[in-house]
Amino acid sequence: MRKKEFTAIGLMSGTSMDGVDLSIIKSDGNDEFTSILDNYHEFNEELQENLINLRKKVRSTNDLNKYSKDLKNLEREITLFHSKIINEIINEYNNEVDLIGFHGQTIFHKPEEQISIQLGDGKLLSQLTKKIVINDFRAKDLINGGQGAPLTPIFHKLVSKKIYQKNKIELPINFINIGGITNLTHVAKSNLYACDIGPGNCLIDEWIRNNSKKKFDENGNIAKTGKINDLILNQAIDNFSFNSYDRSLDINDFDSSFARGLSLEDGCATITNFSAYLISKGIEHQIEKTKSISGTYLVCGGGRKNNQLIENINHYLADKKIKLENIDNFGFKGDYIESQTFAYLGVRSYLELPLSFPETTRCKFPTTGGTLNKNF
């Protein structure tokens, strides 16, 4: 008997804090999904600046209390922004939408204290859109001993099935998602393993914002024109170490100040190479952990467009004969994997199916998640 399919909207605002990715999918919450629509909605400069500045201030649980009024005001603004784009899309789509998976904007992530704060008011969004809204996806995982991230692996597993059907690409398939932070999912026939493996765009974006009027290094063009400072790069590598790949990461775990004093271009080149080095080491960790070097390595997320970053990663992995491939070449939009994920997770949450697993977030047992809001 065919399972019921739901039409779901998924929303993702990443650590770049530049806007919202929105996707509509149809899915049964299990092994079927169809992409219907994907688009991007940019924040205005004031909203982006306010988010970035507040994230810089909120570095501890005490800061959550100290800046509670600012957090509440920004949460309302974020929610109103989401409601506007959702209602516009629903009117254009002109078909029934069953539910909304609302990730919100991560402002603070401290899994060791079982805290992960995403700005976004699910009750208000449900009231404004007249739809069931599912948000707060990470809380139950944290309560059950997990890291609250990454949550994309169960969707990556479904995507791997679709890639096989379309392209006859056999497992294992590895997904390297380069957002602000980079995470990796290894999908094998009998194994689903995932972890955060390093910075993605966060250090590069921070450097560009602090040293120019630009917001990011488009296509890696600035890094390409710079020269890597080997002394500073090697010092940064020597001074940084992962305690464990079992711990999820936050952008506050990284700092671009080691490149202070370099030109815009040289600093960008050095930071890009540093980020690539850490990502490559994370991929090597996955190979060691899963005892598998074979398979396809697909890169998704905004970082896949940074040609210099990808070139640097491939250089570090050359002796392993691994080469990253763009997921777009396999029939998927690399910008929208995460927004599609949260549409899919919204359906799974509604059906009370697990979102996270011991081998993906280190939770004690497979864990569902999300808070259901029906406020209309």
N, C-alpha and C positions, 0 to 999 in steps of 0.2 A: 504493500500500500504506500503510495507516494505521500511523503510528509508535507504538511502545510508550509507554504512559502510566505514569508513576510516581506513587505516593502519597508526598508529602513533607511533613514538618513544617518550618516556618520560624519562627525565633526572633529577636526584635529587642529589645534593651535600649538605649534612646536616651540622649542626653546629659542628660536630666532625671534619670536614674538613679532612677526611682521604681518600676520594675517591668519585667516582660517581656510583650511582645505575642507571642502564639502563634497560628499559622495552620496549617491543613492544607489542601493543595490537591492536585489531580490535574493533571499536566502532562506533555507530551511533551518539554519543554525547548525547544520551538520556538514554534509559533504556536497552541498550544491550552493552556488551563488552565481548571479549574473550582474554585471556592471551595467547601470543604466545611465548615470550622469556623474561627471566630475567637474568641479570648478573651484576657483580660488578667489577669495575676497580679502583685499588688503586693508589693514588697519590704517587710519590716518596717523600722521607723524606724532601728534600729541599723545594719542593712546599708546602707540608703541614706545615712545619715550617714557611715559609714566610707568608702563609695565617694566621696562628695563631698569629704571631708577629704583623702583620699589623692590625688585628682585635683588638688587645690589644691597639694599638695606636689610632685607630679611635673611639673616644668616644663622639664626638660632630660634629655639622655641620661645625665648623671651621676646624676641623681635616680633613674633606673631601677635603677642599681646600689645607690645609697644605701638605697632602700626596697624592695630585692628580696625580703626576707623578708615584709614586709607585702603586697606584690603577690602573692606565692605563696599566702599564707594566704587573701587575698580571692578569688583565682582559684579556689581549692578551694571556698570557700563559695558563690561564684557558680555553679560547676558543679553542686554538690549541689542548689542551688535549682532549676536547670534540669532536672536529672534527676528530681526529685520531681514537678514539674508535667507533664513529658513522660510519665512512667509512669502518672500518674493519667489523663491524656488518652487514652493508648493503651488503657488498660483500659476506659474509657468508650466510646471509638470502636469497639472490638471488630472492627476490620478491619486488614488487614496494612498496615504502614507500611514503605516501601522505604528511606527515608533521611531524615536530619535536616540542615537547613541552619542552622548555629549561628553567629550573628554574634558573640556575646559582648559584653562591656562595654568600649567604648573608654575608655582611661585616658590615652593619649598619642598624638598624631598630629603627625608632623614629616616631611612628604613630601620636603622638600629634603635630609633625611638618610636617606631611604628607610626610615623607621621609622613604623609604625602599630601600636600595641599594643592588642589587644582581650583582656581577661581572659576566660578560658574554656579549659578543658582538654579538647580534643577526644577524646583517648584515654580519659580517665576517663569522659567522658559516654557514649562508645560502650560501654565496659565496663558501666556502670550501666544503660543502656537496652537493651543487646543489639541495637543498630541501627548501621548505617553512619552516621557523623557527618562532615560536611564543614564545616570552619572555616578560619580564617586566609585570608579571601577577598581581602585587599588586597595581600599580599606580592608576588605575581608582577607585578601591575600596577606597583607601585613599582620593582621591578627593571627593568622595561621602560620606565622613564622617565615613568610616569604619576604622578598625584597620589594614587592609592588611593581616590579618591572623586570624584563620586558614583557608586555602583554600581547605582542604581535605573533608569537610563534604558532599558536593554534590556527591563525589565519594563514600564515606562511605554509603550514602543512596542507591546507586546502588549495592554496595557489600552486603548490608543487604538483598536486594531482591534475590541476587544469593545464599546467605546462606540459605534463606528460601527454595528456589527451591531445593538445594542440601540436606539440613539437616532438613528441616521442623522446623526450629527455628523461633518461632513467635516474632513479635515486642512487646515491644521495645528491640532494640539492642544498646548497648553502646560501642563505640570504644575508647579505651584509647591508644593513640599513644605516646610512650615514645621514643623521639629522644633526642636531646640536651635539648629541652623544651618539656614538656608534654601537649598535648591538648586532649580534650574530645569531642566526638560527640554523641548526644543522638538522635536516629532515632526512632520515633513513627509513628503511622498511620497518625496522623494529625499534627505532630510537628517535626521540625528539629532544634535542638539547639546545639550550640558548643561554646567552649571557651578554652583559654589557662588556665591551672590549676596549673602550677608550674615548677620547674626544672625537667629535666629528667636525662640524663647522664652528663650534663654540669659540675656540681660541682664535681662529682666523677672523671670524666676525667681530670679536671683541677688539682685535688689533686694528682692523680696518675702521671700525667706528671711532676708536680712540685717536687715530692718527690721520684721518681724512674725513671728507664730507660724504663718503660713500657708506653703504650699510653692509656690503659684503664684497668679496672678490669674485666678480662675475667670470665664470668659466676658468678661474685660476689665472687670469691674465696678469694680475699684479705680481703674483708669486713667480710667474714665468719670467718676468723682466728683472727679478731680483737675484742676488747671489746669496747662497746659503753660507752663513757664518759657522764653519765647522766647529770652532772652539766653543761657541755658545750652544750650538746644537748638542755636542757631546756632553757638555756640562749639564744641560737640561735633562738629557737621557740618563746620565749617571745619578742625578739628584731625584729622579722620579721612580717610584716603584709601586706596583700593585701589591697590596697585601693578599688579595684573593680575587679571582674572577667570579666568585660566588656572591660578591657584593654589587648591587646596582649603583650606578654613578649619577652624579648631578654636575651641572656645569660649575658649581662652586668648588668642585674637586680639582679644578684646573685653573691656571693663572698664566696669562701671556706676558707677565712683567719680566720674565727672563730675557726677553728680546729688547728691553728698554735700551735706548741709545742708538739702535739701528735705524736706517732709513725705512720709509714705508715699504719699499719694495724688498729690501734685504730682510727686514723683520718678517714680512709676509712669507717669503721663500723659506726662511728658517722655521717658522711656526708650522707652515704647511708640511714640511718634511718631518718635523717632530710628531705631528698628528699622524702622519702616514706610518711612521715607525711604530707607534703604539698600536695602531690598527693592525699592522702586519703581525706584531707580536701576539695580539689577541687571536688572530686567525691561526697562528702556529699553536696557541694553547688549545684551540678547538681540535686541531689535528691530533695533538697528543691525547686529549681527553677522550675523543671518540675513536681514536686509532684508525682514522680514515682520512687519507689525503686525496682520494679520488673524488669524482663528481664535478658538478658545475657550481661555479661561484658567481652569484648574481648580486649586483649592487643596485640598491634603490634609495630613495630619499634625496633631498636636495644636494647632498654632497657628491652624488654621482655626476653632476654637471661640472664639478671642479676638475678640469682635465689634468691640472698639475698635481692635485692630490691623488687622483687615480693613477697617474703615471708613477708617482713616488711609491705608492703602495705596491704596484706591480714590480717595481725595481727591487724592493725589499723581499718580495716573494719569488723572484726569478729563479733562484736555486731550487725552489720547490716545484717549479714548472706549473705554477698557479697563475692564472690571469683572470682578473675580474671582468665580467661581462655585464652590460647594461640590461636591466630587466625589460626595458622598453622594446628591445629586439626580440622579445619572446611574447609580445602581445599584451603587455601590461604597462600601465602608466605609473612610472616610478615615483611621481610626485604624490600619488593618491593612495598608495598601499596602506598608509596609516589611517586615513579617513575611512577607507573601505573597511579596515579592521574594526573600527569602533562602531560602524553600522552592524557588522557581523557579530561583534561582542554584545551589542545591544540585544540582538535576537537571542543569542545564547543565554544571556542573563535573564531575559524574559522567560525562557524555557527552563531556567535553573540548571543549565549545563555548566561544566567547569570551564573557566577561562585560563587558569594557570595550573602548573603542575610542578612536582618536586624538581624535575630536570630543567624547568624553564625559569622559575623564580625562587626555587629552594623552599617553597612552602612544604608543610608537613604532609599534606595529602592534596589530591586534586580539589581545586577550590573554585566555586562560582564567585560572582562579584556583582557590584553595581547596586544602586538604589533606584527603585522604581518610583517615579513621580507621576501622578495623575491628578492634576489640579485644574479641572475644567468641568 
